[in-house]
Amino acid sequence: MKKIKRLKSRRLKRQGGKRDNIEHLLAEASRLHREGRLKDASAMFSRALEIKPGWPPVLNALGTVLLDAGDTAAAGKRFSEAASGPIPYAPALYNLGRLCQAEGDLKGAARYYRKAVDIQPGMAMGWNNLGLVLREAGELSRALDCFRRAVELDPGSAHACNNLALCLEDHDRLDEARDVLEKAVSSAPSYLPALYNLGALCIRTERHDRAAALLEKVLEIEPENQSAIFLLQGLGRLPQPDAAPVTHVKKVFDDCASRFESTLVKKLEYRTPEALFRAVRPYLEDNMNILDLGCGTGLGAEYYRPFASSLEGIDASEKMLEQAAGKQIYDALYCRDILSPWNIGGRCYDLIYSSDVFVYFGSLKAVLCEMERHLSDRGIAAFSVEKLNSSASQGYLLRESGRFAHSGMFVRQELENAGFDVLTATATVLRKEAGKDVDGLLWIARKR
């Protein structure tokens, strides 16, 4: 009888030891993960799974380690295992959504995030990320609802507040957006996205002193932030540059690519592509090699397609080029910094046109010389600029909007210096800004 009791006691000790062992393994694995020792953390989580196979929290934790180590395939497998039970593990669904989002699969990401918040409605980051993919897909009303839910669940999240404010801006609810961002920077004074976005919003609403203070705070935290520097230059707080930084331009257009056309055409009455086409139409012939410089999403490309044996586009924003590619209008698309050598092969073009792109350059020398180099003999250059009505010693001025305006005399001189003869310069209205017409000039020139 005593022998049987001793055997039971040993068995209970072994079972208790096993429980203690897995708790120790998980604690150690989590510590190793926090310390960045990913290989050791992965091994420790794997040992825990040997003790308790198929346990969703450990599978999910191992997946996050593998994801941090760059092994997305192995991470996805572990997340899928964790989410495959009768009641899928919500954090694993969330992580599967993250994987889809990183790969640009917005529908897949939205599907996983929805499942995650259905199972765990209090998951603030699930609502936040669902809002992000819906906003990128252009579903702005649904995105706004998701961001509101995320902020309700986690009012102190500067990240969620920042995203809510950006979506409110999409809906032109600027006062609400500013209030939300003010709360975000109050609760997280060093959170750069909210500081920068509040600064940019204060420029839009003509609170320039507040904008400058916020942007200067951004530079205290991140002295090389090119976008903050550029906006301060537009406010006249720093010396005027010759061009917008390409990093700033890429960020602006990558962030708005999915909403770009609806914002411009519907809200701002954007007219430049059609107006530029009408101006250059008398000089078009059949079977031309044409380059759309700063093509963006391809607005206006359909006007030129009937005249083109080849129609190509170049832009600095990959997201904008993805939108353009979806239209299946272009024969080729290139992601390039327009102010640097284009390196797009040896082809010469009969026409290079550019709608609403020169507003990101002050000096036009570099871009005009590159256009001249890529045009065939007697090739045509067509582009728009915002019209500078006031005097500026350099012939151009960076406005508070972050866009350059040019005087007609300056553009004419730059064209002549680059080897062009001016054919026409036509005054037009480019779009609306704050309810007012933005005056522009459409230039048509021939390579000398």
N, C-alpha and C positions, 0 to 999 in steps of 0.2 A: 504493500500500500504506500509506504514511504517512497519507494522507487518510482511509482507512477506519479506521485506529487512532484518529485524532483524533475521528471521528464516534462510535465506540464509547465513547470516554472521556467525551465530552460527554453521551451518553445515560446512562451509569452515574452521572455526577455529578447529572444531573437526577433520576434515581431515588433516589439517596442523599439529595438535597435534599428530595425529597418525604417520605421516611421521617423525616428530621429535622424537617420542617415539622409533621407530624401529632403527633409527640411533643411539640413545642413548643406546639402548639394545645391538646393535652390538659392539659399542665401549667398553661398559662395559664388555661384554662377552669376547672380545679379550684380554682386560686387565687382567681379572680373569684367562684366559688360560695362559697368559705369567707368571703370578705369581704362577702358579701351583695349583690354586684353581679349580680343575677340576669339582667337583660336582656343584659348583656355576656357573661355565662357561656353563656347560651342560644345567642347568636350564634356564639360560639367553638366550642361543641360541634357546632352545625349545619355549620360550615365543615369540621370534622373528618369529618363524615359525607359530605360531598361528595368527600373524598379516599378514604374507605373506607366506601362505602355498606353499610348493613345490619349494621354491626359491633355485636354485642349489648352489649358493655361501654359503648360510647359512647351507644347508644340508651337504655340504662338510666340512665346519668349525666344525659343530657338530660332524661329523664323526671323525675328527682329535682329538677332545677332548676325545671322547669315546675310540679311539685307544690308546691315551696316558694313559687312565685309565685302559687299559688291556681288554676292552670288544670288542674283534675283531669281534664277530658276529654282534653286534649292529652297530659297525663302518662300517662294510661291507654293511649292509643294507642301511645305510644313503648314502654311496658313490654310491651304485647302483641306489638309487633314484635320486641322483644328475646327474648321467650319463645316465638316461633313457629318456631324452627329445629328441625332433626332432634333435637338435644339442647337442650331449652329452657334458657335462661340462668337459673340458680337465683336470683340476686339480683333479677331482674325478676319472677319468680314471687312472691318474697317481697313485693315492692312492690305487685303486684296484690292480694295478700292484705291488705296495709295499706289499700288503697283500699276493698276490700269491707268490712273491719272498720270503717272510718270511716263507711261508709254503713249500718251495722247488718246487713249481709248475712253472718251468722255462717257459714252453710253454704258460701258462696262463698269466704270468707276461709280457712276450714279446708281446703277443697279445694286452694287455691293453696299454703298453707303446707305441706301434706303433700307436694305435688309438689316443692316447694323442698328439703325435708329428705330426700326420697327421692334426689334428684340430688346434693345436697351434705349428707351426714349430719352433717358437723361444723359446720353453721350453728347456733350457739347461739341467736341471736335468732329464727331460724325455729322452733325448738322452743319457745322462750319464748312467742312470739306464738300458736303453735298451742295451747299450754296456756291462754292468756288466752281465746281464743274458745271452747274446750271448756268452760272453767270457767263462762263466761257462759251457755253453753247448758245448764248443769247436768250435764255429763258429768265429774263430779269425779274419778273414778278415772283416767280417761284423761288428764285435765288434770294430775294429780299425776305421772304417768309422764313427761309432756312437760317439766314443770318440773324434775324430777330430772335428766333428760338435759341440759337447758340448763345446770344448775349443774355437772354433771360436765364439760361441755365448757368452761365458763368459770367456774371456782370463785370468781374475784374479782369477778364481776358482782353488785353489790348489788341491782340491779334484778331479776335472775333469782332471787336468794336471797329477796328480799322476796315475790315472787309464789309461790315454793315454800312459804314460811312461811304465807301466807294460805290456800293450799290445804290445808296440814296442819291449820290451824285448822278448816277446813270438815269435816275428818275427826275433829275433837276430839282430835288428837294435839298437845296444847298444849305439852308439854315439848320435843318435837322442833321445833315451830315456834319456840319461844323460843331454842333453841340456834342455829337457822339465822339468826334475826334478830340475835342477839348477834354472830355472825361477820360479818354484813353491816355492822353499825354499827362493828365493829372495823376492817374493811377500808375503809369509806367513812364516816368520822365525821360528815360533813355531809350525808349522803343523807337527806332529810327523810321520805320515805315509810317507810323502815325504822325511823328514830327514833320516828316517831309510832306506827306499828303495834306496835313493841315496847313502847312506853309503854302503849298500850291493852291489850295482852296481859298486861302485868304487873298492870294493874288487875284483869283477869279472874282472875288466879291469886293475887291478894291480896299482891302485892309492891309495896306502895304507895310506899315510899320510892324504890325503883328507878324506878317509873313516874313519879313527880314529877320526878326528876332528868332523865329522858329528855325529858319534855314541856317542862321548862324549857329544855333544850338546843334543842328545836324553836323556842321563842320567841326564843332568842338569835339564831337564824338568820333566822327569819321572825316578827317581833314581832306581826304582825296575824293570825296563824293562829288562826281562830275555834274550830276543833275542839280544838286543844291548850289554849286558854284555858278552854273549857267543861269539858274533862276535869279540869283543875286545879281548877276551881271545885267539881266533884263530889268531889274529894279534900279539899276544905276548905282548899286552899293559896291560893285567891283568893276574894274576896267572892262570895256566892251571887247568881246572876242571876235575872231574872223569867221567863226562857224560854230554851230552847235556840236558838242562832242558826240561822236557816233554811238557811244555807249548810252547816252541819254536818248537819242533818236530811236535806237533799237528798243530800249525799255518802253518808251511811250507807245510805239506801234505794236510791239509784241503783246502788251497788256490790253490793247483795245482792238486787236485784229478781228475778233468775232463780231464786234459791235460797230466796227468802223463805218460801214456803208450806211447802216440805219441811222447812226448819229449824224453823219455828214449830210446825207441826202434829205432825210426827213426833218431833222432838227435845225440844221444850219443852212438849208437851201443851197447846197454846194453845186456850183454851176461850171466850175473851171474846165473839166474834161470836154464837155460839149462845146463850150465857147472856144477853147483852143483848137478843137477839130475844125470848127467853122472858119477860124482864122487861117489855118494852114491848108484847108481843102483846095484852094485854087492851085496849089503847088504839088498836089498828089498825082501820081501816075500809077498805072497797073504794074504789078510784079515788083514792088519795091522791097528791099531789105530794110526792116523797121525795128528800131529799138525803143522800148518804153522805159525811160530812165526814172527810177524811183516808182516802179509800177504799182506798188502796194497790192491791193486786192484785185487789181485789173479794171478799176472803174474807167470806162471810156475805151477800153481796148477793142470792143466790138465795132467801134466806128472805123478803126484802121484795118481790121482784118480783111475786108474785101479788096484792099489795095496792096496787100502784102503777099509776096511769095514766101517771106519768112518774117515772123513777128516774135521778137524775144523781149524779155523783161529782166530788169536788174533792180534789186532792192536790198537794204541793209537788214530788214526784219524777216526772219525765217517764218514767223507766224503769219505775216502778211502774204508771203510767197505761198504758203500752204493754201490760203484762201484763193489766191490767184490760180494756182494749179488746178483747183477743183472746178474752175470754169472751162477748162480745156480749150482755151483760146490761143495760148502761146505755144510756139514750137520749142522754146527753151527758156528756162528761168535761172538766174544767177543770184546768189547771195553775196553781195560785195559792199564795201564802204565806197560810196560814190566819189569821195574826195581822194581816194588812193587809186593807183593804177588798177584798171578793171580786170585785166588778165582773163579775157573771155574769148581768146582765140584771135585768129587773124582776119576775121570777117570785117569788111567795111560796110557801113549802113548808108542808105540813101536818105533816110530820115531818122533823126533822134528827137523824140518829143518828151516833155517833162511837165506834168501838171502838179502845181502846188508843192514843188520840191525845193526850189531855189530859196524858199523862205527859211530854210535851215542853214543857209550860207550867207555870210556877209560879203567877204571878198569872193568874186566869181572867177578869178583867174584860173584856179586849178580845175574846176569842173568844165569851164569852157574850153580850155586847152585839151582836156581829155576827150571832150565831144569832137573837137576839130580833128584830133588824131584818129578817131574811129569813123569819121564820115568819109564817104567816097568823094571824088572831085565833084564840086558843085552840089554837094549834099546839103540837106536842109536841117537846121536846128530850130525847134519850136518849144517855147517854155513860157511859164507865167511867173510874175513876181508881184508881191504886194507893193502898192505905190506909196512912195514917201513924198508927202506933200510939204513937209517942213524941211528946213535946211539941215544938212549934216555934213560936217567937214570931210568925212570919208565917202560920202555918197550912199551910205547905208546906215541903218539904225536898228539895233536889237530892241524890240518892243517888250513891254511887260508881259505880253502873251507868250513870250519865248519864240517869237518869229521875227525874222528880219524883213524890213521894208527897204526898197531901193529907189533912188531917184532915176528918172528916165535918162538924164544926161550921163550918169555913172554907168548904167547898163550899156548904153550905146558905145561909150568909150571902151568898156571891157570887151565887147564884141569885136570892135575894130582891132583892138590890140591882140586878140586871140586869132585873127585871120578870117573874120566874117564881114560880109556886107549886109547891112540891115535892109530887109525888104518891107516889113510893116511893124508898127508898134500901136496896138489897139487898146484903148481904155475899156475896162469892163468892171463888173461887180463879181467878185470871186465867191462870196458866201456871206452869211450873217455871223456876227459875233456880238453877244450881249444885245441882240435885237437890232443891231446897226449894220449897214452895208460895209463890207470890206472892199475898198477900191484896189484894183489891180491893173497891170499892163500885160498884154500878150505880145510876145516878141517872136517874129519870124525872121530868120537870117539865113544867108547862103554862104557856104564855105568858099572862100576866095580862090 
